[in-house]
Amino acid sequence: MGLPKHDAVMEEHSSTGWVREILAPLRSLYRDIGIISFFVNLLALAVPVFTMQV
């Protein structure tokens, strides 16, 4: 015996495939946000160090 039809559908949708499908078009946006966030945090760390040295 196999799974009833509704159980098979729920099992198929319970994987993370639907999340990847939604986030795939936004991948470049997340990359850009990550790069910008890195440089902003680097600046936030560099300013106090520069101020202490001056």
Secondary structure as the mmCIF struct_conf table of DSSP 4:
data_model
#
loop_
_struct_conf.conf_type_id
_struct_conf.id
_struct_conf.beg_label_comp_id
_struct_conf.beg_label_asym_id
_struct_conf.beg_label_seq_id
_struct_conf.end_label_comp_id
_struct_conf.end_label_asym_id
_struct_conf.end_label_seq_id
HELX_RH_AL_P HELX_RH_AL_P1 LYS A 5 HIS A 13
TURN_TY1_P TURN_TY1_P1 SER A 14 SER A 14
BEND BEND1 SER A 15 SER A 15
TURN_TY1_P TURN_TY1_P2 THR A 16 THR A 16
HELX_RH_AL_P HELX_RH_AL_P2 GLY A 17 LEU A 23
HELX_RH_3T_P HELX_RH_3T_P1 ALA A 24 LEU A 26
HELX_RH_AL_P HELX_RH_AL_P3 ARG A 27 GLN A 53
#
